[in-house]
């Protein structure tokens, strides 16, 4: 089957759009016709080289669509089912799953390359292309393992549903599954992009009374108020830590989140929490960056610094919870989509993201 796809073909190259061949689904696999794919900074990191490039690859990992065909041994999905992709499909049997650490599953498809297994369901001439994050959603059709496609109700608009696959799942999950924000608490969030806005939504849903958003683009920090932020700080012209302390009577916040992927912001987020507070790092920084903290204060102040990968969640459990909140009007999805693109404009879409032009999420819509 032919499909248009956005890809990175060489370590030095950028986004290219070509017509590719897509495999039939194999045992335990489904082929999905994508209707929408959200654009995430993790893809941008691959393009910029801060995440390792492992060979020709179809980009995108925040997708939603309709099952087109299924391979042998598929048990729970059939053609016509509406699905959202998940990058952290877990096995339920390994040490990490047994401990409830689903996003660290040793057997998730995302880790296949690390285990020496590279599936290349896409082909461009003689070149085989792998699927980024095991799903490869920036294409009209993709092939994934059945457990990587989570069935959703047919009445959820697919462009909004796509955002569940990463931005919403990661942001809200960081609040629910990792930080476990309590009602009445104070929070500061560094970053008002697609993930940061959902951290803010998660905190608001959890009942936080003060939610401070910090972003170096003042308009983005202000936009966060639509999702529950009570205060905004333009990090380009204000001392973010000093302002957070001022807003909390010099104590610091109970919880902070870093949703940018920047070591300097992580340090600020840690500094801004109160004694005994919790700082959760959500953003993925370049592996070459070093985070420095005053070592003597770590024990004395009993502050917690922790990371979370994809919100530490379980898609089978958390997607239905998120959908219920969306149907209740408590989780905002449509306002997150601030710009839409065609597959042909993928290069522009990533350029807009890199330049900070997106207040929320850019989404590629496929002409199905």
N, C-alpha and C positions, 0 to 999 in steps of 0.2 A: 504494500500500500504506500502511495506517495503522500507526503505531508510537508508543509513549510515548517522550518525550524530555525531558531536563533541559536548560534553555537560559538564556541571558541575552539579554533583548530590548531593553533600553535601557542607556545608559551609567550611569545612576543606579540601575538595578534590580538585584535579586539573582537567586537561582535560582528558576526557575519550571518546573513540570512540566506538559506539555500533550500531547495526542494530535496528531500531525502527519501530513502526507502525505510519503512518501518516493518519490523518482523511481525509474523503471526505470534499470538501468545503461546508460550510453551506450557509444560505441566505446572499447575499452580499459579499461572499468570493470567492477567486480564489486559486487554487492549482498550484504552480509554480515549474517547474523542473529547479533547479539552475544549472548554468554552471560555475559560478565563485563567490567567496566571498573574498573580501579584509579583511585584518586583522588590527584591530584598537586598540589603547591603551585603549579605553573604555572597550572593552572585557577583556583586561589585568587587568584593575582595578577591575572587578568582580572576576577574578581568584585570585587576590592578597588580596581581601577583603576590599579595600578602597571604593568600592561601595557596597551597601547593597545587600546581597544574599537573594532572596525571595523564594527559593525552587528550586527543580530540573529544569534545564533550558537548552535549546539548544542555543548555542552561535552564534555569528555572526550577523551583521546588515548591511553589505555593499555588497549586492548581486545583481546579474543580471541573468536572465534566460528566459524561454519560458513558457507561460501559458499552463498547461496541461489539466485543466478542470475548469469549473466555476459552482458556485452554483446558486440557484434561485435568481432572482431579480438583477443579475449582468447586468449592462446596457452598459458599454463602452468597455469591454474586452471580447475576445473570445479565444478559444484554438488556439495556434500557434502564438499569439502576443508576441513580444519581450518586456520585461519589466525590469525596474530597481526599486528596493525597495526604499521606503522612510520611515524614522522613524517618520517624522513630518507631516503626512497627516492631513490636517486641515479641520475644519467643515465649515468655512465661515460665521458662524452665531453668535458665542459667542462674548463677549466683546472684547477679544484680537484680533480675526480675523477682527472684524469691525474696529479696530484701526490699522489694517495692521501688527499686531505682530503675524504672523502666527506660528512661532516656539513656542509660548506660548499658543497655542490653548487649551482651557479647555476640548475639546472633542476629542483630537487626540487619536488614539489607544495606543500610548505610555503611556498615562495617565490612561489607563483602570484599572490597578492594584490599582492606587491611589484612583480610584472611586469605588473600591470594586468588579471589574469585572476582573476575571483572566481566559483567554482562554487557554486551554491546548490541542493543536492540535496534540501533539506527545505523544507516549506511549512506555514505556520500561517495559515489563512484566505488573505488577500491578501498576507501577508508572506512573503518568501523568506528562508531562513536558510542561512548558510554553515556549514561544518564546521570546528570548531576544530582547528588544527594539521594541516589537510587531511584529517582522518579522522573527527572528530566521533563519539566512541564511547559517549557517555552517552545511548544510545537503543537501542531493540530492534532496529533495522535501520539500517545506514549504507551509503552508496555511496562507493567509493574507486577510485582508479586501481589497476590490477592490480599494479603494482610496489609499492604501499603495503600489500599484504596478502601476508605471507610464509607459505608452507605449512609446517606442522609435523606430526609424527606424530600419529595419531589417539589414541594412548594417553596423551598428556599431558593432565592435567586442565585444562580451559579457565580456571578461576579462577586457577590458578597460572601458566598460560601467559601470561595477560594482563599479568602483572608484567614479563615480558620486554620489553614494548613501550616502557617508559620507565625505571622505577626500577632494574631489574636491568641493563638495557642501558647506562644512563647511568653507574651506579655502578661496575660491574665494568669497563665500557669505559674509564672515566677512568683506571683502574689499568693496564689492558692496553695501551691504544692511545696514551695521552698521557703519563702519568708513567713507565710502563714500570718498575714496582717490581721491584727485584732480590731474590732469596732472601737471607735473613739480615739484611734492612734494618730500620730503625726508622721508624715511621709514626705520625702523629697526625691524627685525623679530627674536624673540627668539624661536629657535627650527626649525630643518630641517628634521622633520619626514614627514609622509604622509600628515598631515594637513599644517604644516609650509611651505612646498614646494608649496602648492597650494595658500597659502596667498601670497607668493612671485610671483607666476604666475598672481594672480589677480592684484597685484600692478603693475606689468610690463604691463599687458593689459590695466590698467587704466592710464598708461603714467607717472608713477613715474620716476624721473630722477636718484635718488640715492636709492638703496635698499641694506641694510646691513643685512647680515644673521649671527646670533650668535648661535653656537652649541658647546657643550662640546666635541664632536667628530669632530676634525678638518676636516677630510675627508668629513663628511656630510655637513659641512658649505661650503666647496669648491664645492661639488656636486651641491649645490643650484644655482651656477652660470649658470648651464645648463637651469634653469627655470627663469632666469632673474635677479638674484642677481648681484649687481655691486661690492660688497665687501664682504669678509668673515672674521669672527673672531672666532678663536678657544677659546671658553670660558673656557677651562680647564687651560690655561696658560696666559690669558690676562685679564685685567680689562675691561670688556665689555662696561660699561658706559663711562669710560674715553676714550676708543677708539672711541665710537660713537660720543662723544663730539669733539674729535680731528678731525674726518672726517667731522664735520658740523661747523667748525670754532667756537667751543665753545657754539653754540646756542642750539643744540639738534635737534632731528628730528621732523618733522611735525606730523608723525604718528608712533606709535609702536604697535606691536602685540606680545602677549605671547601665544605660541602654544605648550606648554609642559605640563602644569598642575602642576606648582611648585611655591609656594608663593615667594621664593627668586627671581626667574626669573621675576615674576610679579612686584615686587618692583623695580628691575633694569629697566624693560621696562617703568615703570611710571617715574622713575628718568631721563631717557634718552630723554624724549620728551621736546620740547621747551615750554616756557611759552605760554599758550593758545593751546597747542598741545593735541592730542587725543591718549590715550592708550586703546587698545581693548584686553580684555582677552578672548582667544579662548579655551585654555586648561582647563580641569576640574581637579582641585587639590583634594586630599583627604579632606573630609569634616572636618577633625580634624585640618588641617593646618590653621594658622592665618596669615593674611597679615597685616603687620605693615608699616605705612607711617608717615612721619613727618606732624603732624596735622596742624601746623601753616602755611605751604606752600600751602595747598589746596586752600584756598581762595585767597591768595596773587598772586599766579602764574596762577590761572584760568585754571589749567590743567583738562582735562576730563578723568576719569577712568570709563570704561564701559565694560560690559560683553556681549557675544553673544552665543546663543545656536544653534548649527547646522547652523551657519552663518546667522541666522535670516531670512532665505529664504522661498520661496514657490516653492516646487518641480515642480508643474504644469507650473509655469512661468519660473523658472530658468534652469531646465534641457534642454529645447529646446534652450535656449540662449547658454548654455555650449556646446551643441552638434554642434551648428552653428560655434562656435569658434574652436572646434576640427576639423571640416571639412575644415575650412579656414587655418588650420595649426597654429593657434595662441595659442591654448590650447594643451599642451602636456599631453598625457595620457599614451602611451606605455612606455616612459622612466621612468615613476613613478614605474612601476612594475620591481623591482630589483631581486626578487626571487619568484619562484612558488613552491607549495607544493601539495601533495595529501591529501585527508581527513585523511588518516591514520597517516600522519605526523603533525597533528595539534598541538600536544604537543611540538614538535620541533619548529614549526613555532612561537608559542607564546614565547618559550624560547629564540629564536633568537631576537624577538622584545624586550623582557625585557632586553637582554644584549646589545641592541643598535647596532646589527649587520646589520640592514636594513638601507641602504642609502635612500631608498624610501619606497615602499609598498610591503609587502609580500601578495601573493594572492593564495588561494586554488583553484585549478582547478578540476572540477568533470569530471570523465570519462563517458561522455554521449554517 
